[in-house]
Amino acid sequence: MIPKIMHDPLFFDLFLQDMSISVTEMFRDPSVFDVIRKKIFTSLKTYSKVNIWHAGCSTGEEVYSMAIMLKEEGLLKRARIYATDFNNQSLAFAEKGIYAANKIKLYTKNYLAAGGKASFSDYYHARYESAIMDDSLRQHITFANHNLIKDQVFAEMHLIICRNVLIYFDQTLQNRVLKLFFDALIHRGFLVLGDKESIDFSAEKESFEVYTDKERIFRRKVHL
Ligand SMILES: C[S@@+](CC[C@H](N)C(=O)[O-])C[C@H]1O[C@@H](n2cnc3c(N)ncnc32)[C@H](O)[C@@H]1O
């Protein structure tokens, strides 16, 4: 008998939902966003077009946070954000950009701690118990299914954010994904990992230099 998971796409999605821990929040670890805004954006401003990839974007909170910062720094119009995950249910949720109103207090606190320059309420419309993210942010985001374990590079990136995803992979898979990021990044492009993630034991360690240790931000070196 062919297992149900092999032929039923809905069942497969439900299985992935169980398998993939999708916990996330807006401006999670505010100091990371603060460094991206104050240091990395200074470098991105020298390009006429900027590609940013959120790999393992889950339900999109991190992606809208990035779009808000780009808007405040005058970079959104020249930016394209690719938001990918292998979980279609999370992606559908992310694309809608509708979040529970009871999370807004925490997100506003994170936004301000991350150097937010306006009022967080400028970026969503409140409706009943929900906050709907503003369309001007969504227009610059492309949501797509991408499996880091088996799919390829699809565009040249200036900045890749892949936080709290590698912790679920063994060293072989981490090596594969870090090589994928190396291939996707432009020379001197930036890579942001999660606070429990490291390249120290990876075969790709020499491909990157540490940019800021505390925030787990790295920069692609020249081809070896
Ligand atoms: C804990 S969430 C991280 C969300 C967000 N990056 C953050 O740090 O707030 C991990 C995400 O990685 C995704 N993921 C796990 N394995 C993946 C794979 N092989 N390819 C793409 N996404 C994957 C999961 O579906 C989940 O949405």
The ligand as an ORCA input file, in Angstrom:
! r2SCAN-3c Opt
* xyz 0 1
  C      11.105     28.279     13.821
  S      10.582     28.769     12.217
  C      11.593     30.192     11.960
  C      10.819     31.375     11.479
  C      11.614     32.657     11.362
  N      12.743     32.502     10.468
  C      12.072     33.152     12.714
  O      13.202     32.900     13.120
  O      11.272     33.805     13.407
  C      11.350     27.536     11.160
  C      10.787     27.532      9.740
  O      11.661     26.783      8.892
  C      10.878     26.103      7.939
  N      11.645     24.991      7.370
  C      12.070     23.874      8.018
  N      12.714     23.070      7.152
  C      12.714     23.691      5.945
  C      13.218     23.358      4.658
  N      13.847     22.210      4.433
  N      13.053     24.234      3.638
  C      12.402     25.414      3.854
  N      11.877     25.770      5.054
  C      12.035     24.923      6.086
  C       9.660     25.662      8.732
  O       8.570     25.349      7.902
  C       9.406     26.866      9.627
  O       8.494     27.754      9.031
*
